[in-house]
Amino acid sequence: MQKLIEKYKSNRKIKFLTKKYTQKYAFIGVGNHSINNLYPVLDYLNINLKYIVSNSEATAKTINENYDGIEGISDINIALNDSEINGVLISANPSSHFELIKQVLAKDKNVFVEKPPCFTSEELEQLIVAEDNSKGRVVVGMQKRYAPLYQIMKENIKGVSHYNYKYKVGFYPEGDAILDLFIHPLDIVNYIFGKAEITSIQKIEKSKGVITYLLHLLHSDNIIGNVELSTDYWWAKAEEAFFINTDRAYLESVNSDELIAIDKPKSLVGIPLEKVIKPVITKSILFERNSFLPVQEHNQLLLSGYYNEIKTFLDICEGKSNDNKSALLSLKNTYELMNKLK
């Protein structure tokens, strides 16, 4: 048995050390999000990052002085005109994403872009046309779609009739709450429950940066959702919570740490048995984050979806089997919902 364990560990080590990705890449942007969430994944996957593009010549110079094998540049055309570059990752100022995507697609290169890829449905349609006319493909950084918890949730909603969803954060005066924050919750309910239309909106705006939307959604298959999107709470106690009612069980998830299913009580000839005999409540843990084991499966970058979305993009660039869960075309309903809120 010990020999089998040692052989397994050795094979796992060799598999990790073996070079998986051979194409060369460029990255546009050196912001806080990129440094904390995206670059660590690229480093772990050991990709050939040839260029880092920055608006600042000083930043480009610093990269050249401190990172061997990576060229810091402030002229994007150097990367776009390099025939060795197969994929470009974009995480810059959101106002520049739309034009940057078009420039990269015009050079027939693949694009990974952080959200939002653009500001309006009209711009999204233009990007879809640009992708159709290019050899490049686009993956949008809607990381929740790639998070293991939401994949499991999507697989366990058979017989769902309705759900309640709360997305509550704090005061947000520095940007557009819909595009910067609410794009994720609107997108994930659309992804999990199917195309939605807003049948009712209540908007409570107390001041700039303090806004709440109470939404009533009707999805395909007549699934009904009640959604609260709000910046009228705390960042220190931010909360994202799902409560989902299906035919057989009640699903609950708070802050993406776990997903539990509680079996519904049975009835006999119209009588709820839990009122006759003491009920036995059966609770199943469909997903649970284990913060004790420091392994890849429980790393926050994987659980949040960043790892899987970037791996999907790299697999597209390398011609490997992939499942692009966040193609431009799949975001049309998300943008329609955002347009309604605006």
Secondary structure, DSSP 8 states (H G I E B T S, - for coil): -HHHHHHHHHHHHHHHHS----SEEEEE---HHIIIIIHHHHHHHT-EEEEEE-S-HHHHHHHHHH-TT-EEES-HHHHHT-TTEEEEEE-S-HHHHHHHHHHHHHTT-EEEEES-S-SSHHHHHHHHHHHHTSS--EEEE-GGGG-HHHHHHHHT-TT--EEEEEEEEE---SS-HIIIIIHHHHHHHHHHH-SEEEEEEEEEEEETTEEEEEEEEEEGGG-EEEEEEEEEE-STT-EEEEEEE-SSEEEEEETTSEEEEEE---EETTEEGGGTS-----EEEEEE--SSS-SGGG-HHHHTTHHHHHHHHHHHHTT-----TT-GGGGHHHHHHHHHH-
